[in-house]
Amino acid sequence: MERSRVARREETKTSAKQTNRTKRPKKKKSGGSGGKGPLWKKLLLIATGLFILMLIAGGGFAAYAVATAPELDESKLRDALPLKIYASNKEEIKKGGTSREYVSIKEVPDVVKDAFISIEDRRFYQHNGIDFRRLGGAIIANITDGFGSEGASTITQQVIKQSFLSSDKTITRKVQEQWLAIRLERDYTKEQILEMYLNKNYYGQESYGIQTASKAYFNKTVDKLNYAEAAMLAGLPQRPSAYDPIQGDPKLTKWRQTQVLNAMLTTGVITEKQRDKAVDQPISKLINPVPKSKDDAAYDSVIFDMVSQELEDVFGLEGKDIYGQGLKVYTSIDKPMHDYMNEAIKKDQVVQLPDYAEAAATAVNTQTGEILGIVDGKKPGTGTARRNFAKEPHQPGSSAKPFFAYGPAIENEKWSTAKMLTDQETEVNGKKIGNYYDGYRGTNTIRYWLKISANTPAIQTFQQIGGDTVESFAAKSGLGLEKDESISPAYAIGGMKHGFNTTQMASAYATLGNGGDYIKPHIIKTIEYSDGSKIKSPVKPKKAMEDYTAYMLTDMLRDVLKPGGTFPSAALAFDAAGKTGTTNAYKDVWFAGYTSDVSISVWTGTTKSGNNNGAGLSGPTNSTMAQNIWKDFVTKTRDRTPAPFEQPSSVLSIGKELYVKGTKEPVVEKRQYQLRLAYKHPTMKTRSLVN
């Protein structure tokens, strides 16, 4: 019995030892004692270290930004630094009438001050240069939508930016802007800062400063302005070109004025009744521009208009970032060429345009898409009556055929220039399509039909290729349709709802001359801010068509300028191509042509508002005026002979016709290749040519 109890006790001890040997140790709970410390303390220590490093780095960055900020120069604070524009040869392009009449803040009525403060900086009198409430909202927007998506600049900051800094949306520039704004508020009163701001702004119509703008738009001094007029002026600095009540879109002008009036109502400086009365009043009833001298109608104005628009649309700048801060714009304008083109048309130096007729032209660099010269019209007018005929769309007539008929067929179906079509009775929506000549001329190649500008083969081509394909091809070449248009076979011969302007046509034909790259026409090469920083044009080439399409169209369009073509009197001593275009009754007469270095489109015609009651050009020579102007421009405005167009390797030449490589029988392509080798190397044995 005793031994049994002893035996059991020993067995129990042995079992306990085994259990202790196999039992796993318990994991320590997070945050418990022991080891090197709790995890949360480690994370807190790391976060604190990173925060301190960020503070040190941020402080160092801020210190650097402040140390490199420009000094406050009172002359720059009070002077408006006008936009300067330069031609390609660095010659400054001046525009008559650009001026500024400085006005004291004591002469500015409260209604004008209230309008600007309400829309631009409603806590102007409360902040010290930086509006932290507005800044907080901008920070949230920039986090969600990307840095630079929303600004929080006060009037004080805008004065600083216009006087000393570039418009680059960088952290360095923003730190400098805020630092200088605080210093400006310390050294000057609110009224002095507001005076600087009102006198610095650009308001359109060549007017810097509120006094000059008041006279330009209303023919009155600023102290005579009412709340409706003040609201209109307060809305202009953001986008002077777009909101211009004389030359801009009236709907946009009214929309912007209403924005300002609503802001004035919100801040309580006008009543709801006053707001409604101003909103109901048409802009045209407010405008009474000061009469301008004839010198102000200088043809360089069109350059300023295009530069202003491009700075907004392409570079993404607002009016307040463009004007009054010494921005320098270097353009592609070939000033001697631009001047010659304008003199030739405005003074009838090439052809004698009828008094009721108008003309416009654009020249672009074939390889870069840069605008070299532009003519806005023979008599574009001034003030509220001023028009830009180079910007207005006109029916293109047969100059549309390469892009709305044959180009899409070559691109998508690989038609050769020898493709046969029959000139025969053709209908579109039950309407018979005719030609400019009597009857029909049977079967021939598309080369021949394009050369003589036949209509029915172009219509047939459109019908075979399909409207969607045609529309896509034209759009890639810069000839996109408006939203309210629906393409039809009539577009193949230029029967369009809106049409295109001379700049669009010149750039589309340039696409053919450079091998198929569409480059959006642009006038700006580089912009330079007052601090010396520069930005190059962001415009880049886009592939619009294959090189075989561009070259085959070019080769066919060469024939237009030869005997039998629609411009047989061209007789040029260098390689060129182009297309005529004429609409019914000669209301629109075009010639768009190009060399390897320049593409020029010329439009002559009449408009519905012209004094010919919308009738077309009359007389036996009026149908060739555009051709003769183009020939004069292309021969007299360039100082070198352009290089010939180069045939790409994707094109096969058989006789006078061209084929896309791979569309002919291999033996034919091989024979043509050997013939070219034999031509280039006369000593080469030619036995294989008979194989």
Sequence and secondary structure as in RCSB ss.txt:
>XXXX:A:sequence
MERSRVARREETKTSAKQTNRTKRPKKKKSGGSGGKGPLWKKLLLIATGLFILMLIAGGGFAAYAVATAPELDES
KLRDALPLKIYASNKEEIKKGGTSREYVSIKEVPDVVKDAFISIEDRRFYQHNGIDFRRLGGAIIANITDGFGSE
GASTITQQVIKQSFLSSDKTITRKVQEQWLAIRLERDYTKEQILEMYLNKNYYGQESYGIQTASKAYFNKTVDKL
NYAEAAMLAGLPQRPSAYDPIQGDPKLTKWRQTQVLNAMLTTGVITEKQRDKAVDQPISKLINPVPKSKDDAAYD
SVIFDMVSQELEDVFGLEGKDIYGQGLKVYTSIDKPMHDYMNEAIKKDQVVQLPDYAEAAATAVNTQTGEILGIV
DGKKPGTGTARRNFAKEPHQPGSSAKPFFAYGPAIENEKWSTAKMLTDQETEVNGKKIGNYYDGYRGTNTIRYWL
KISANTPAIQTFQQIGGDTVESFAAKSGLGLEKDESISPAYAIGGMKHGFNTTQMASAYATLGNGGDYIKPHIIK
TIEYSDGSKIKSPVKPKKAMEDYTAYMLTDMLRDVLKPGGTFPSAALAFDAAGKTGTTNAYKDVWFAGYTSDVSI
SVWTGTTKSGNNNGAGLSGPTNSTMAQNIWKDFVTKTRDRTPAPFEQPSSVLSIGKELYVKGTKEPVVEKRQYQL
RLAYKHPTMKTRSLVN
>XXXX:A:secstr
 HHHHHHHHHHHHHHHHHHHHH       TT SSTT  HHHHHHHHHHHHHHHHHHHHHHHHHHHHHTS    HH
HHHS B  EEE TTS EE  TT EE    GGGS HHHHHHHHHHH TTTTTSSS  HHHHHHHHHHHHHH TTSS
    HHHHHHHHHH      HHHHHHHHHHHHHHHHHS HHHHHHHHHHH B STTEESHHHHHHHHHSS GGG 
 HHHHHHHHHTTT HHHH TTTS HHHHHHHHHHHHHHHHHHTSS HHHHHHHHHS HHHH       GGGG TT
HHHHHHHHHHHHHTS   HHHHSSB  EEEE   HHHHHHHHHHHHTTSSS   TT EEEEEEEETTT BEEEEE
  SS  SGGG   TTTS B  GGGGHIIIIIHHHHHHH   TT EEEE  EEETTEEE  SSSS  EEEEHHHHH
HHT SHHHHHHHHHH HHHHHHHHHHTT    TT    GGGGGT  SS B HHHHHHHHHHHHTTSEE   B EE
EEE TTS EEE     EE S HHHHHHHHHHHHGGGSTTSS TT   SS  EEEEEE GGGSEEEEEEE SSEEE
EEEEE  TTSTTTT    STTGGGHHHHHHHHHHHHS SS        TTEEEETTEEEETTSS HHHHHHHHHH
HHHHH TTS  GGGG 
